[in-house]
Amino acid sequence: MKSKQTGITLIGFLVVLAVVGFFGYMAMKLVPSYTEYMGVVKAMNQISSEGVEGKPLDEVRRELMFKLGFQYVDDATIHPGDITIGQGAGGNELRVSYDKDIPFMYNIDFLIHFEKSVPIQGNLAVPN
């Protein structure tokens, strides 16, 4: 009786390994940006729960930037101009919108756009 071998060949294994390695490298580049975004969301939720009654927009921005430091969000990621407060469906909303450019390989980059809004309690101080 002749037995037939089954399984993957060395060349097939190397091809599978290359594909898995490519996607693993891609994940190593992208996952830190998404974990940083989760820190942004957590800091925004903290500001939302504290309320902004009577505070000017600049103070809200400073508080959010301060809280982002505790969440290990890089200072170069979010600029004060990326933080706005506007009218939403349920009242005032704190909005953060920013882009993250991640170099991948050679001249290939990933550009990821993050945008989040959370409802806030209270009204901002009227600017002078």
GUSEGU-262409 format. One line per field, with one value per residue: residue in one letter; x, y, z of N, C-alpha, C in turn. Coordinates in Angstrom, 2 decimals. Example, Ala and Ser with C-alpha at 12.3 -4.5 7.8 and 13.67 -1.06 7.14 Angstrom:
BEGIN
aa <- (A,S)
nu <- (13.19,12.85)
nv <- (-5.69,-2.25)
nw <- (7.80,7.08)
cau <- (12.30,13.67)
cav <- (-4.50,-1.06)
caw <- (7.80,7.14)
cu <- (13.20,12.90)
cv <- (-3.30,0.03)
cw <- (7.80,7.87)
end
This chain:
BEGIN
aa <- (M,K,S,K,Q,T,G,I,T,L,I,G,F,L,V,V,L,A,V,V,G,F,F,G,Y,M,A,M,K,L,V,P,S,Y,T,E,Y,M,G,V,V,K,A,M,N,Q,I,S,S,E,G,V,E,G,K,P,L,D,E,V,R,R,E,L,M,F,K,L,G,F,Q,Y,V,D,D,A,T,I,H,P,G,D,I,T,I,G,Q,G,A,G,G,N,E,L,R,V,S,Y,D,K,D,I,P,F,M,Y,N,I,D,F,L,I,H,F,E,K,S,V,P,I,Q,G,N,L,A,V,P,N)
nu <- (0.82,0.57,1.35,0.12,1.55,0.40,-0.17,1.50,3.79,7.27,7.65,5.01,4.54,6.35,5.20,2.73,3.76,4.97,2.71,1.32,3.27,3.37,0.78,0.97,3.01,1.71,-0.32,1.23,1.98,-0.45,-2.06,-1.09,-2.01,-4.77,-5.10,-4.23,-6.27,-8.35,-7.60,-8.03,-10.81,-11.50,-10.53,-12.15,-14.65,-14.31,-14.16,-16.70,-18.31,-17.64,-18.57,-18.99,-19.75,-19.86,-17.20,-14.62,-13.93,-11.19,-10.21,-11.51,-10.29,-7.63,-7.95,-8.73,-6.45,-4.63,-5.69,-5.36,-2.66,-2.35,-3.39,-1.51,-1.42,0.11,1.57,1.87,-0.12,-2.85,-4.00,-4.81,-6.64,-8.05,-10.00,-13.29,-16.36,-19.72,-23.11,-25.16,-27.28,-28.44,-27.95,-25.21,-22.03,-18.86,-16.29,-13.77,-11.54,-9.21,-6.32,-4.16,-1.02,0.73,3.78,4.47,5.91,8.66,7.50,4.90,2.19,-0.08,-3.10,-5.12,-8.29,-9.66,-12.56,-14.64,-17.42,-18.88,-21.61,-21.93,-22.28,-23.80,-23.16,-20.96,-18.77,-19.50,-17.61,-15.48)
nv <- (-1.17,2.13,5.16,8.45,11.60,14.41,17.92,21.09,22.54,23.58,25.92,26.85,27.24,29.34,31.38,31.72,32.52,34.95,36.50,36.55,37.82,40.33,41.40,41.35,43.22,45.47,45.67,46.20,48.77,50.18,49.64,51.08,53.70,53.44,52.67,54.99,56.68,55.59,56.50,59.23,59.27,58.41,60.55,62.60,61.72,62.01,64.81,65.37,64.26,65.83,68.36,71.68,74.12,77.56,77.86,79.13,78.41,78.07,77.26,74.81,73.44,73.44,71.85,69.43,68.83,68.52,66.24,64.45,64.05,62.30,60.04,59.12,60.32,61.67,64.91,66.02,64.91,65.82,69.04,72.23,73.51,71.41,70.79,71.41,73.02,72.60,72.87,70.11,67.24,66.64,68.86,70.84,69.81,68.30,68.19,66.37,66.23,64.81,64.05,61.34,60.59,57.87,56.52,53.80,51.91,52.63,54.87,54.72,55.54,55.50,57.19,58.16,59.11,60.44,60.98,62.24,62.88,64.06,64.49,67.41,68.78,71.70,75.22,77.14,79.86,83.20,84.62,87.49)
nw <- (0.00,-0.90,0.59,0.54,0.86,2.68,3.11,3.54,1.26,1.31,-0.16,-0.33,2.38,2.89,1.34,2.66,5.13,4.39,3.69,6.13,7.67,6.39,6.95,9.71,10.16,9.21,11.11,13.37,12.85,12.77,15.07,17.44,16.88,17.01,19.67,20.87,20.01,21.51,24.00,23.60,23.36,25.94,27.51,26.52,27.37,30.11,30.36,29.45,31.46,33.64,33.01,31.61,32.55,32.40,31.63,29.52,26.01,25.51,28.00,28.30,26.21,27.19,29.50,28.32,26.78,28.87,30.13,28.06,28.12,30.29,29.18,27.47,24.96,22.21,22.02,19.51,18.05,18.44,18.00,19.49,17.77,16.68,18.41,19.06,20.02,19.52,18.32,18.64,17.98,20.45,22.01,23.25,21.99,22.42,20.19,18.54,15.96,13.92,11.86,11.22,10.12,9.07,8.48,6.33,4.44,2.36,0.04,0.89,2.82,5.60,6.00,8.45,9.52,12.35,14.23,16.71,18.79,21.77,24.01,26.03,29.33,30.44,29.73,27.72,28.64,27.65,25.04,25.34)
cau <- (0.00,1.35,0.70,0.34,1.78,-0.44,0.35,1.94,5.19,8.11,7.34,3.69,4.70,7.00,4.21,1.81,4.52,5.14,1.42,1.06,4.23,2.94,-0.35,1.46,3.73,0.68,-0.99,2.16,2.00,-1.77,-2.66,-0.84,-2.87,-6.11,-5.07,-4.15,-7.63,-9.16,-7.24,-8.73,-12.23,-11.60,-10.35,-13.35,-15.74,-14.06,-14.57,-18.15,-18.96,-17.39,-19.35,-18.19,-20.56,-19.20,-15.79,-14.39,-13.48,-9.75,-10.01,-11.93,-9.21,-6.49,-8.27,-8.70,-5.05,-4.03,-6.16,-4.77,-1.32,-2.46,-3.79,-0.39,-1.66,1.24,1.21,1.85,-1.28,-4.01,-3.71,-5.99,-7.61,-8.82,-11.02,-14.35,-17.64,-20.79,-24.48,-25.46,-28.68,-28.94,-27.41,-23.80,-21.16,-17.42,-15.85,-12.34,-11.36,-7.80,-5.77,-2.89,-0.25,1.61,4.63,4.40,7.16,9.08,6.67,3.52,1.76,-1.49,-3.72,-6.32,-9.05,-10.40,-13.53,-15.49,-18.14,-19.58,-22.43,-21.39,-23.26,-23.54,-22.92,-19.67,-18.80,-19.58,-16.34,-15.56)
cav <- (0.00,3.34,6.28,9.75,12.64,15.61,19.03,22.26,22.46,24.64,27.15,27.27,27.75,30.65,32.34,31.99,33.27,36.31,37.19,36.78,38.82,41.62,41.89,41.58,44.50,46.50,45.79,46.84,50.20,50.80,49.43,52.18,54.86,53.16,52.72,56.42,57.19,55.17,57.45,60.49,59.06,58.36,61.92,63.36,61.29,62.61,66.21,65.37,63.97,66.93,69.53,72.85,75.29,78.83,77.87,79.52,77.33,77.85,76.49,73.44,72.87,73.17,70.69,68.23,68.56,68.03,64.86,63.63,63.68,61.13,58.90,58.86,60.84,62.51,66.32,66.33,64.27,66.70,70.46,72.90,73.81,70.21,70.64,72.42,72.78,73.05,72.42,68.79,66.83,66.64,70.00,71.12,68.65,68.47,67.45,66.29,65.68,64.93,63.07,60.74,60.09,56.84,55.96,52.35,51.47,53.42,56.07,54.35,55.99,55.38,58.40,57.75,60.25,60.13,62.01,61.81,63.94,63.63,65.58,68.03,69.37,73.09,76.17,77.82,81.30,84.04,85.29,88.97)
caw <- (0.00,-1.03,1.31,-0.10,1.85,2.57,3.88,2.79,0.85,1.83,-0.91,0.13,3.75,2.80,0.83,3.78,6.12,3.88,3.79,7.55,8.09,5.86,7.73,11.07,10.13,9.07,12.41,14.30,12.55,12.94,16.40,18.38,16.59,17.51,21.14,21.19,19.82,22.66,25.06,23.30,23.71,27.40,28.02,26.15,28.26,31.42,30.25,29.31,32.73,34.57,32.63,31.20,32.90,32.64,31.24,28.12,25.13,25.70,29.23,28.01,25.41,28.07,30.34,27.50,26.45,30.10,30.33,27.01,28.58,31.16,28.36,26.58,23.62,21.83,21.83,18.08,17.42,18.49,18.21,20.05,16.73,16.37,19.46,18.90,20.69,18.64,18.57,18.10,18.02,21.82,22.75,22.96,21.84,22.33,19.00,18.22,14.62,13.54,10.94,11.64,8.98,9.58,7.42,6.28,3.84,1.22,-0.08,1.20,4.14,5.96,6.51,9.20,10.03,13.57,14.58,17.83,19.48,22.97,24.56,27.24,30.22,30.76,28.65,27.75,28.95,26.46,24.83,25.42)
cu <- (0.87,0.62,1.06,0.51,0.82,0.17,0.82,3.43,5.97,7.82,5.98,3.75,5.35,6.06,3.22,2.50,4.72,3.85,1.10,2.01,3.86,1.80,0.03,2.20,2.74,-0.02,-0.08,2.22,0.68,-2.32,-2.33,-1.69,-4.28,-6.15,-4.95,-5.53,-8.54,-8.84,-7.91,-10.19,-12.42,-11.47,-11.57,-14.52,-15.56,-14.49,-16.09,-18.84,-18.74,-18.25,-18.44,-18.89,-19.69,-17.73,-15.66,-13.83,-11.99,-9.46,-10.43,-10.86,-7.99,-6.74,-8.21,-7.26,-4.31,-4.41,-5.60,-3.35,-1.32,-2.83,-2.71,-0.69,-0.56,0.77,1.14,0.62,-2.46,-3.56,-4.96,-7.06,-8.48,-9.98,-12.03,-15.55,-18.71,-22.11,-24.69,-26.94,-29.25,-28.44,-25.97,-22.99,-19.70,-16.96,-14.34,-12.24,-9.91,-7.42,-4.44,-2.23,0.80,2.46,4.62,5.69,7.41,8.25,5.19,3.24,0.29,-1.96,-5.04,-6.99,-9.86,-11.34,-14.45,-16.18,-18.88,-20.43,-21.80,-22.50,-22.87,-23.29,-21.57,-19.86,-18.83,-18.24,-16.51,-15.26)
cv <- (1.24,4.47,7.58,10.80,13.81,16.70,20.14,22.09,23.62,25.96,27.69,27.87,29.14,31.73,32.71,32.83,34.72,37.11,37.51,37.84,40.22,42.21,42.13,42.91,45.66,46.73,46.49,48.35,50.89,50.71,50.55,53.42,54.66,53.13,54.17,57.07,56.80,56.06,58.79,60.38,59.05,59.76,62.78,62.99,61.86,64.08,66.29,65.15,65.08,68.15,70.72,74.15,76.50,78.90,78.36,78.33,77.03,77.03,75.04,72.73,72.52,71.95,69.40,67.86,68.01,66.56,63.93,63.20,62.46,59.87,58.53,59.23,61.85,63.94,66.70,65.76,65.22,68.11,71.13,73.26,72.63,70.00,71.77,72.03,73.38,72.47,71.08,68.48,66.93,67.81,70.26,69.83,69.09,67.59,67.51,65.58,65.90,63.82,62.58,60.14,59.12,56.31,54.43,51.76,52.27,54.69,55.77,54.75,55.62,56.73,58.00,59.01,59.77,61.29,61.45,63.03,63.33,64.79,66.12,68.68,70.81,73.93,76.82,79.27,82.07,84.73,86.81,89.60)
cw <- (0.00,-0.31,0.62,0.99,1.60,3.42,2.95,2.44,1.44,1.14,-0.48,1.52,3.74,2.28,1.94,4.84,5.68,4.00,5.25,8.09,7.62,6.68,9.19,11.16,10.02,10.41,13.42,14.07,12.92,14.35,17.38,18.13,17.12,19.04,21.61,21.04,20.99,23.87,24.86,23.70,25.22,28.01,27.69,27.05,29.67,31.41,30.19,30.65,33.76,34.27,32.34,31.57,33.20,32.26,29.80,27.32,25.32,26.95,29.04,27.19,26.27,28.95,29.55,27.14,27.68,30.33,29.26,27.37,29.47,30.38,27.33,25.13,23.32,21.58,20.37,17.38,17.33,18.82,18.78,19.01,16.32,17.34,19.30,19.76,19.81,19.05,17.90,18.23,19.43,22.65,22.34,22.90,21.79,21.17,18.88,16.88,14.22,12.58,11.47,10.41,9.52,8.42,7.48,5.72,2.57,1.14,0.16,2.65,4.35,6.47,7.14,9.74,11.22,13.87,15.66,18.40,20.66,23.47,25.84,28.03,30.51,29.51,28.83,28.14,27.64,26.27,24.83,24.11)
end
